[in-house]
Amino acid sequence: MNIRDLKYLVAVAKYRNFTLASEHCCVTQPTLSGQIKKLEENLGVQIFERTNKKVLPTAVGELIIASAQRVLSEANHINDIAEAAKDPLSGSFRLGAFPTLATYIFPMLVNPIKAGMPNLKLILLEEKTDDLIKKLEQGEIDCALLALPVHNDLFYSQKLFDDDYLLAVNKAHELANLSEVDQSALQNRRLLLLEEGHCMRDQALDICGLVGASEEADFRATGLETLRQMVKVGAGVTLIPEIACIKNDPEISYIPFAAPRPKRTIGIVWRKTLFKTSVIEELIKITGKLKQVN
């Protein structure tokens, strides 16, 4: 048993398909299948159930796969330690963010990170919050930009900035010319919201519950840009985080709320065992400067 075999094992568990797993591992399908079969023979247990249509882990296979993921995570950690010892701001660094933040903050971060950490290979990942947390736990990413709080004993977190929510309405809407709006203005209104799985949807529903608003039940979007287009055609109103607002938009008014303003708190979250703390510190500095500029 070696690291390569464990990578094959985890890939098959991830894709539930030997062909896709072999493509991911850059080997032929017979080579990967043969190594998995050899591993099962050496261990004396069946790790995967195989049929013509699917591949599923057995009960004992699930335990072995989980252990393999931990071993690979620790192996990556060894490489991280070695890289950090040579140059704390070098090597690969995997940064995740959820969709309603990643679209807007990643383009703002790339050039400052390249300027401040030229030897760092930055890998960016956009996923929903629950998926990012799982990837953090399993060591598949180094840190993530998430809405705080995140309750997990495996992680450290640091607040970066508050991102206020603004009310987005069509320019012809009755509220469009207001310089500020009270949350009570949402009472009995139906808001366009994102689909299940987005943390912003949960935050918007919390706001709706506090002020007596409700969700537009006949429509759910997969992303903020769809919500924006629906507002443009006058199909409804929605909440848009400040970082995603377009200045001088000719078709949409983004109206700030009166205090207390609804907001989301954006923070950086990383594993307590992460060795690349120097990169985390630089990211915190860079993100703080971006917020001051914007």
C-alpha positions, 0 to 999 in steps of 0.5 A, a space after each residue: 500500500 502506498 500514497 498512489 494507491 490511496 489516491 486511486 482509492 479516494 478518486 474512485 470513491 469520489 467519482 463512483 466510476 473507474 473511468 472518471 477516476 482514472 482520468 482524474 489520476 492520469 492513468 489508464 482505467 485497467 491500471 487503476 482498476 488493477 491497483 484497487 483490486 490488488 489493494 482489496 486482495 492484500 487487505 482481504 476485504 471488498 472495498 467497492 461493490 461493482 455493477 455494470 452501472 455504478 460503483 459503491 463503497 461497502 460498509 468497511 470500504 467507507 471506513 477505509 476510504 475515510 482513513 485514506 483521506 486522513 492519510 493523504 491530508 497528512 501527507 499533504 501537510 508534510 509537503 506544506 511544512 517543507 514548502 513553508 520552511 523554504 519560503 513561507 509564501 511559496 507553494 500551492 495555496 487553495 482558496 475557496 469562496 461561496 458563489 455570491 462572494 467568489 464572483 466579486 471578490 476573486 477578481 479583486 484578490 488575484 493581482 494583489 496576491 500576485 504582487 504581494 506573494 509572487 512565488 505563491 501558486 493560487 488555486 481558486 475554488 467556488 463552491 456552496 458553503 457546506 461543500 467548502 466546509 467539507 473540503 476544509 475538513 478533508 484538507 482539499 482546500 487550505 482556507 475559505 472565505 465564508 459568512 461568519 460565524 462558522 461553528 467547527 472545533 477544527 477551524 480558526 476564523 478571522 473576521 474580514 469585513 461586513 457586507 451590507 445588504 441593499 434593496 435592489 428595485 427596478 428604476 420604475 419601482 415606487 421605492 426607487 428614488 429613496 436614498 434610504 429605506 427602513 426594513 419595515 418597507 419590506 413588510 408584506 412584500 415578496 422577495 426574489 431569492 436564491 435556491 436551496 443550498 446558498 447561505 445568502 438565501 438563509 440570511 435573506 429568509 431570516 431578514 424576511 422573518 424579522 420584518 414580515 416579508 416573504 419569498 416569491 414562491 414561483 421563482 428561485 435563482 441559481 445565482 445573483 446575476 439571475 436575480 439582478 436580471 429579474 429585477 431589471 425586467 420588473 419581476 420583483 425586488 431582492 436583496 443584493 450584498 454591497 460587494 455585488 452592487 453595480 455603481 450607476 446602474 441605469 436599470 436598478 436602484 440599490 437602496 441602503 437600509 436605515 440602521 440597523 442595516 442587515 448584513 453578512 459578516 465575511 471571514 477567512 476560515 482555516 484548519 487549526 493544523 494548517 501550516 501556511 499561517 503566513 499566507 493567511 496573515 497576508 490574505 487578511 492584510 490584502 482583503 482589509 486594504 480592498 475593503 478600504 478602497 471599496 
